[in-house]
């Protein structure tokens, strides 16, 4: 495994999230399904704040086509985490994100992964070219090994 995916410095944008009591599972750590929620939160926050995506009214929306997560160390509530985001690759209508979860102020990720958004026309659900404003924001977050 490359250290590129696990190091805080290799991510472009961060969102601070406070864990909740209900995030813990019976084993007293954050349940695996919550990591995908953290990933989705940081990516969509970036798209809305930096890319101008209006999730309620934009003609274009992003559908998740694939996702993955590698778990490295457990996190337990209560804890502040930093959900991390970068862009790995940009195509005409799709983009692959690099995402990770870091315990507050730690430099090595507790989990990291990828997911791919395919942008589609809201009305037709057909793939469409990424709009210029959104593409510019994605280009800003492009970080490769």
N, C-alpha and C positions, 0 to 999 in steps of 0.2 A: 504494500500500500504506500502510495506517495504521501509525504508529509504536506504536500500542497493543499490537500483537502481538509487537513486537520488543524491548520494554523490560522489564527485570527487575522493576521496581516494579509492573508490571501482572499479576503472578502471585502466587498465594496460598501455595503450598507448594512446597518444593524437596527434591530428593534428590540427594546427592553420589554420583557414580558415577566410578570409575576406569576409564579405557579399558583395553582389553586388546590385546596384540600382534595377535591374530586379527581385531580390529575393523578394522584397516587393509586397504585393498585394494591392487591393483597400482599404483595412482596415488599411494600413500602418504598417503591420507587415510581417515577413517572412512567405510566403505561406507554407502550410503544406506539399506540395509535395517536397519542397526543403530539408526537414529534411531527407527524404529517400536518397537523393543525398549525404548529409553530412555523413550519416551512411555508405553508399557504399564507399565513398571516404576514410574514415578512415580505414575501414576493408581491402579494397584492397591495400591501401598503406602499411599496416602492412604485409599483405601476400607477397607483392612484396619485401619490404625492409628487413623483418626479416625472411620470410619463403622461399625466393628464387623463388617465383612463377613468371614465365615469361608468362605474359598474352597473348603474341602473339605466343609463340612457345611451351609452356609446353604441354605434353601429357595429363595432367589433368587440368580441369577447374572447377570452382565452379558455380553451378546454384542455384539461390535463390528459395527455396521451400516454405518458409513462412516468414512473417514479421509482425511486429506490432510497433505502436508508441503511447505513451501517452504524451500529450501536457500539460505542467504545467504552463508556463508563456511565454508571447509573447516576441519575439526579433524583432527589427526593424533595417533596414539599416540606417546609417552606423554602423557596429559593427564587432569587431573581436570575433570569437567564437572558442571554443575548442571542436572538435569532439572527443569523447572518445570511447575506444574499450576495450573489454575483451572477454574471452571465458567462456561461462557458462557450456557447455557440449561438449564432444568429443565422437563420435561413430567411427565405422569402416570406413564409407564413408561420414559421415556428421558431422557438427559442428554447435552448436548454439552459436551466439555471443550476448553479451550484449553491447549495444551502447547507447550513450547519447550525448546531445549538451549542453554545458555550455557557458554562456556569459563569456568573457575574465575575468579570475581571480575569478569568482564566484565559490562557493563550492557546490551549489545546482543546479541540472540540470534544464534547461528550457524544455527539452523533453528527454525521454528515451524510449528504445524499445529493441526488439530482432529481429534477423533474422537468418535463418538457411540456410547454404550452403550445398548442396549435391555435392560431387566431382564426376565428370564423366570423362570418356575417351573422349577426344576431337573428335576423329574419329567416335566413335560408339554411343555417348551420353548415354552410360550405366554406372551406378554407379560403382565406383572403390574405392579401399582402398586408404586412404590419404597417400601420399608419406612420407617417414621417415623424411626428412628435414622439410617439412611443418608441420608434426605432432609435431616435437620437438618445433617449434616456437609456435604452438598453445598451447602446454602443458605449455610453459613459461607464456602465457597470461591467463591461467586458474585461475579464481577467483570465489569462491563460498561463499554463506552466511555462 
